[in-house]
């Protein structure tokens, strides 16, 4: 273990005035220790780090050092103090490594966060329910008045369809991610129109709803972009995913 913890008046000041004022006092230095947790160390773990209280810290990636338990994948970082998990940092496949303000008056242990599932397979309802915060890794779309889309996540693949219709959302103020109130109307509507709706087809869940993907100024734009709108929402946006995956949440 590297680094020495330096005790200062910061803890005493914070206890009297609150954490909000702690950043104004002398900083305290703590250790950040890496471990594979329940996984297997299959590479070289990052060197332990030393960090000052309230400074921004970026954890090292653990994917090259740790092999998940069978049936799991690495979805981000788990932060522990005295064997108790105190935080989770989700990992965006397309985005930067997350950083955080160090607001712990203690050394921390960082391990991979292991989530159930495996890539290359159709995702299960349990995968979807457990991993709403996990962004996709790749995606494809085939546009048209009736289109298809696919998003591949680290834990499995999700397939879906899109449809342009003339059916306006019940409340015209509704934006992308709104679950249509009249599902049968969208399901039975003749394709064509300016309102784009999205639906998951695999995993095959009977309760999967039609969700507003976007509203376009005309039918031509919808035809050209609807499926792409669906896949980018599922790929990148937690709230939109929650609506499209709502059927999985109900199982």
PyMOL commands that set and color helices and strands:
alter all, ss='L'
color gray80, all
select helices_A, chain A and resi 10-17+19-24+125-130+183-188+219-236+238-244+246-249
alter helices_A, ss='H'
color red, helices_A
select strands_A, chain A and resi 29-34+40-41+49-52+56-58+66-67+72-81+84-90+99-101+108-116+138-142+146-153+156-165+195-202+211-215
alter strands_A, ss='S'
color yellow, strands_A
deselect
rebuild
show_as cartoon
